[in-house]
Amino acid sequence: MSFDDMLTDLQAREEKARAMGGPERLAKREARGVMNARSRIDAFIDPGSWVETGLLAVSSMVPEDRDKTPADGKVAGFATMGGRRVGVVANDFTTKGASSSSTNMKKIGHVKRIATERGFPLVFFGESSGARMPDNMGAKGMGLNLGHDPQQYVRNRETPWASAVLGQCYGSSAWYTCMSDFAVFRKGAIMAVASPGLASFAIGQEIDAEGLGGWKLHERITGLIDRVVESDEEAIEEIKTFLSYMPSHCNELPPVAAVPAGSDDAAARILDILPESRKRGYDVRKIINCIADTDSFYEFKPRFGRTVAVGLARVGGKTVGFVASNPMGKAGALDVAGCEKATRFTVMCDSFNIPLILLVDTPGFVIGVEGEKQKAPGKIMNFMQALQMCTVPKLSVVMRKTYGQAYLNMGGGRNSDDIAAWPTAEISFMDPHFATEIVTWDQDASEEKKSEIREQMEKDNSAYELAEIFGVQAVISPADTRRYLLQQLDIHQLRLTGGIGKHRMSAWPTTY
Amino acid sequence: MATTEVLSEVIGSVWRVEKSQGDSVAEGEVIMILESMKMEIPVEAPVTGTLSEIKVAPEGSVDEDQVLCLIES
């Protein structure tokens, strides 16, 4: 074969591999407004930056699949996004449902290893039918394919991972989503252990795909995803936004952005949002928006665990993580979902050198049998342990109520590097109204007696009482909160390590 | 003309309805106040428009994500 013929042959092989499952299947997706694996990558990365790995890989277990498995159904490689290096794996559903095979799992493993060892984020565009059959069947299927990589599910959070759930995601694409630091979900996609068909066949459960693993389930009940979008394009933009807050790896500081003009002005509006009545709820996200750089608050899991709002933001151009009680949800009383959400977010921030800001207005933990059935004490302690093991700067602002163990979970005591309280703060073991009822329980106490006891219970619970014993380091006007945080973030920089924390929870689970 | 559903953030009950069907509301204006966990939870208009329907009444119970009212904008 001449050189020309050899090069023509190489080109033909590459073109065939890039054609995925063929024009007909691709056209059907396009007609439905669904992008394909390669167009997703193109929309995500900087133009011309794609370096593919394993383009000519094919199925290696079933000889007749050899010519029907371009790139073996998973497109993998490296690129830059916004000028920063990233690793990408995109499932090509038009090729055997992007099912996991011996060859393509090696491709994923390769990109994962390189991204981890060389220090850049890893992005998954998930849409996979699960393990390929019959490849994975039998002892040889299991022994040679699944379980062949002892590092496959190791996550030490060396670099950020982001996943998009863009179609049906069973098996590996669900696993990688759950192992990621950030997951975005397109409406209409499904994420589950196995398909509704298998659920019906194996256990007789009749349920449609949406019910088994649709966006409402994951957004509101499981909390396994962070954001929900309408289209592939939006999902891609969400991952870009997430990564814009993140360092490329755990030994680097997050990128610094320019501070938008007017960012210092909004804090003056906090008192327009905070109600004068202690019984009136408010949306803490509006307070965060007054404190953070303009339009920088990027919320995670907005409809899951709504007793607490968490999200990345910037203060003075630098990335911070907010963990804020939200009195709009269960009066801000932390429930199991709220604890899970706060724990996961705290671990992620600590792993990537992102300081934490806790905004506190919580009457305690949600009590009752529902929480106990969901292991509430364990969830509370997970959150508490996470906060105490954090080595990034932790700053706490007590806005209003902070009671009991929740006082500690939200940074009270010595659980923050610095605590400020607004004059509206109340600190105690329990809400005085509940405390009065508890101590008069089973007694025939008159209203007058209760009122007397309540007055006693309300004593010594002000911000000033706490300031007198140095339980808070400052009492500040709400309008000074941004200035206070800017000062404290500067004071508490980890100068001895160049801003790098100890990452003691980097190997903690990615879901709870 | 778009219809916006205003959803309840909480499980609780309707304490007070501040607006009536047909009223104009500005974004951020309080439409009603719910009661949950002994707290008053204001329900604010997410968009500026006209309240085309109020689906709940005082003392009625509400679920999380229940549609409370509709705004035409």
Interface residues (C-beta under 8 A of the other chain):
Chain A: R220 S277 K279 R280 G281 Y282 R306 P327 M328 G329 K330 A331 A333 P363 H433
Chain B: E9 V10 S36 M37 K38 M39 E40 I41 P42 D65
